[in-house]
């Protein structure tokens, strides 16, 4: 073929290259259009996700309020039941106390004497326990102090050994 048949006379570009250039331009335009469509789709999906998230948050808030309302009702009814039970128990205990007070006036002094004896015994027992705990605490402190001194001595020996090794 003659050169004039394969190249443009005006610009000198090969028709084959010119043809490929136009194909590439067409492909670029097609890809740009696909990209615009994808961006629009992405934006729609993002808007849908945001709407779903908003709906979920509203649902959670409504559930939370419903649970809170239910709990408040349950607390209120339980409080009322407990208050009524407390009043009933208090009345029954008052009646029982009054009855026992009548029956136990003579035994009251004996009970107080027994309580005093038990209290003295408990105080003595607690004093002995406290003394034992103090003694054990002192022993433990001494053992720990000795262990600390040994550990400090070992650390000092290790430092000296380490310094000697570094000097070598």
Phi, psi and omega in degrees: 000152179278150181299325180293338179276338183255351183230150177287133181286334184280309186254342178084012180273140179295139179297326179296313178294319179299318179296314179297321179299316179294323177296317179296319178298319178296317179296319178298316179297319179296315180294323177296321178295317178298320179297317178299318178297318179296319179298317178297318179296318179297318180294320178296316179297319179297317179297320178295317179299317180296320179295318178296317179297317178298317178298318179296317180296319178295320178297315179299318180297316179296318178297317180299315180296320180294315178297317180297317179298316180298317179296317179298319178297317180296317179298316181298313181293322178294318178300315179298317178297316180295319179297318179294316178299319179297315179298316179297315180296317180298315179297314180296319180293321178299314179298316180296319180297315180299319179294315180292326178299319178297318185280338192247015182300321181289327183275350185301317181294320178296320180295318180297319178298318179294321178297317179298315179299316179295319180297317179298316179298317180295320179297316179296318179297317179295322178298315179297319179297318179297316179298318179296318178295321178295318179297314179296323179297317178297318179297316180296318179298319179296314180299316180294322178297315178299316180297321179295317178299316179298318180295318178296321179296317179296319179298317180297318178296319179294322177299314180299317179296319180295317179297320178296320179293322179294325181291332181286000000 
